[in-house]
């Protein structure tokens, strides 16, 4: 039991280390927000590039108005999920990151740590790390929302893709397995009308 406790702490620390090494990890999310200029007042639309199956992480449109869109980062058919490390890529010449917030999939406010940061403080790569806090008896199963992200259009004449860097994105389990193999990451395309 003590070994299992130590291994959970180890994976939790690895997740936090991942964020601090790849991004300028700051709890004050406001200092990393870049709003940039906006395009004309047009609505942003999102179309998913695949169909989520079990063990998938995918982006889904929640709302859109004028130059902004809110996307949910969802899990479908998760099994024993304890934490997540995601790299979301987008064209920083066309889209600007506005904000993000944690979802309820891993637990409530006091049960999880959530760190969204722009890679090296620059637009184009959003890193999201989240983990259950402390020693949890088990990970989460089923479907739910890991986070929401709000984006703003900078240029509204052409479509642009948004998606996950699958090399740097993973779900982690509560052990003994560590990274959950075979996770399917699904992004999509943003367009304007």
C-alpha positions in Angstrom: 0.0 0.0 0.0 2.9 2.4 0.8 4.4 1.7 -2.6 1.1 2.5 -4.4 0.9 5.8 -2.4 4.4 6.7 -3.4 3.8 5.9 -7.1 0.7 8.1 -7.1 2.6 11.0 -5.7 5.3 10.3 -8.3 2.9 10.6 -11.2 1.3 13.7 -9.7 4.8 15.3 -9.5 5.6 14.3 -13.1 2.5 16.1 -14.3 3.4 19.3 -12.5 7.0 19.0 -13.6 5.8 18.6 -17.2 4.0 22.0 -17.0 6.8 23.8 -15.3 9.4 22.7 -17.8 7.3 23.3 -21.0 5.6 26.5 -20.0 6.1 29.4 -17.7 3.7 27.8 -15.1 1.9 30.7 -13.4 -1.1 30.4 -11.1 -2.1 34.0 -12.2 -3.6 33.0 -15.5 -4.3 36.7 -16.4 -0.6 37.4 -17.1 -0.5 34.8 -19.9 -3.7 35.9 -21.7 -3.1 37.5 -25.1 -6.2 39.1 -26.6 -4.8 40.7 -29.7 -6.8 42.5 -32.3 -10.2 41.2 -33.3 -11.6 40.5 -36.8 -15.0 41.7 -37.9 -18.0 40.7 -35.9 -18.6 37.2 -37.4 -19.6 34.0 -35.7 -17.0 31.2 -35.3 -18.1 27.7 -36.0 -16.4 24.4 -35.1 -16.5 21.0 -36.8 -15.0 17.9 -35.3 -12.6 15.9 -37.4 -13.7 12.5 -36.1 -16.2 10.6 -34.0 -15.3 10.1 -30.4 -15.3 6.5 -29.2 -14.3 5.0 -25.8 -11.0 6.3 -24.4 -11.2 9.6 -26.4 -10.4 13.2 -25.6 -12.1 15.6 -28.0 -13.0 19.2 -28.5 -16.7 20.1 -28.6 -18.4 23.5 -29.2 -20.3 24.9 -26.2 -21.1 28.4 -27.4 -20.2 31.0 -30.0 -20.9 34.7 -30.4 -19.3 37.4 -32.4 -15.6 36.7 -32.5 -15.4 34.2 -29.7 -16.0 30.5 -29.3 -16.0 28.3 -26.1 -14.9 24.7 -26.6 -15.2 21.9 -24.1 -12.3 19.5 -23.7 -14.2 16.3 -23.1 -13.5 12.6 -22.3 -15.6 9.8 -23.6 -15.4 6.3 -22.1 -12.5 7.1 -19.8 -11.3 4.4 -17.4 -9.4 5.0 -14.2 -8.4 8.6 -15.2 -6.4 10.3 -12.5 -4.8 13.1 -14.5 -4.3 14.7 -17.9 -1.5 16.5 -19.8 -2.7 18.1 -23.0 -1.0 20.2 -25.7 -3.6 22.0 -27.9 -2.2 23.6 -31.0 -3.7 26.3 -33.1 -2.6 29.0 -35.6 -1.7 32.1 -33.6 -2.1 34.3 -36.6 -5.8 33.4 -36.8 -6.8 32.5 -33.2 -6.0 34.0 -29.8 -6.4 32.3 -26.4 -8.7 34.2 -24.1 -9.3 32.0 -21.0 -9.9 28.5 -19.7 -11.5 26.9 -16.7 -11.6 23.4 -15.2 -14.4 21.0 -15.8 -15.9 18.7 -13.3 -14.7 15.4 -14.7 -11.9 14.8 -12.2 -13.7 16.3 -9.3 -14.7 19.6 -7.7 -12.6 22.6 -7.0 -10.9 21.3 -3.8 -10.2 17.9 -5.3 -8.1 18.8 -8.3 -5.2 20.9 -9.5 -5.6 22.6 -12.8 -2.9 24.5 -14.7 -3.6 26.0 -18.2 -0.6 27.9 -19.6 0.6 29.2 -23.0 3.8 27.5 -24.0 6.6 30.0 -23.1 3.9 32.6 -22.7 3.2 32.8 -26.4 0.1 32.1 -28.5 -0.2 28.9 -30.6 0.3 26.2 -28.0 -1.9 25.8 -24.9 -0.8 23.4 -22.3 -3.4 22.0 -19.8 -2.4 19.9 -16.9 -4.9 18.6 -14.4 -4.7 16.0 -11.7 -6.7 14.7 -8.7 -5.1 16.2 -5.6 -3.4 13.9 -3.1 -3.9 10.2 -2.8 -7.1 9.1 -4.5 -8.5 5.6 -4.1 -9.2 5.4 -7.8 -9.4 7.3 -11.0 -12.6 8.5 -12.8 -14.5 6.4 -15.3 -17.1 7.4 -18.0 -17.7 10.7 -19.8 -17.3 14.3 -18.8 -15.6 17.7 -19.3 -12.0 18.2 -18.3 -11.9 21.9 -19.2 -13.4 24.7 -21.2 -11.3 27.1 -23.4 -12.4 30.4 -24.9 -10.8 31.5 -28.1 -11.1 34.7 -30.1 -10.8 35.1 -33.9 -8.1 37.4 -35.2 -8.7 36.8 -38.9 -12.1 35.7 -40.1 -11.5 35.1 -43.8 -10.1 31.6 -43.7 -10.7 28.4 -41.8 -8.1 27.1 -39.4 -7.4 23.8 -37.5 -7.2 23.3 -33.8 -6.1 20.0 -32.3 -3.9 18.0 -29.9 -0.3 17.2 -30.2 -0.7 13.5 -29.6 3.0 13.0 -28.7 2.7 15.4 -25.8 -0.9 14.7 -24.7 -1.9 11.9 -22.4 -4.4 10.6 -19.8 -2.9 9.1 -16.7 -4.4 6.5 -14.5 -4.5 6.1 -10.7 -2.0 3.3 -11.1 -0.6 0.8 -11.3 -0.6 1.4 -15.1 0.5 5.1 -15.4 -0.2 6.6 -18.9 -3.4 5.2 -20.4 -2.4 3.7 -23.8 -4.5 4.0 -26.9 -6.2 7.3 -26.1 -7.7 8.9 -29.2 -7.3 12.7 -29.4 -9.8 14.5 -31.8 -9.5 18.1 -32.8 -11.3 19.9 -35.6 -11.6 23.0 -37.7 -12.8 26.5 -36.9 -14.6 28.5 -39.7 -16.4 31.7 -39.9 -19.8 32.9 -41.2 
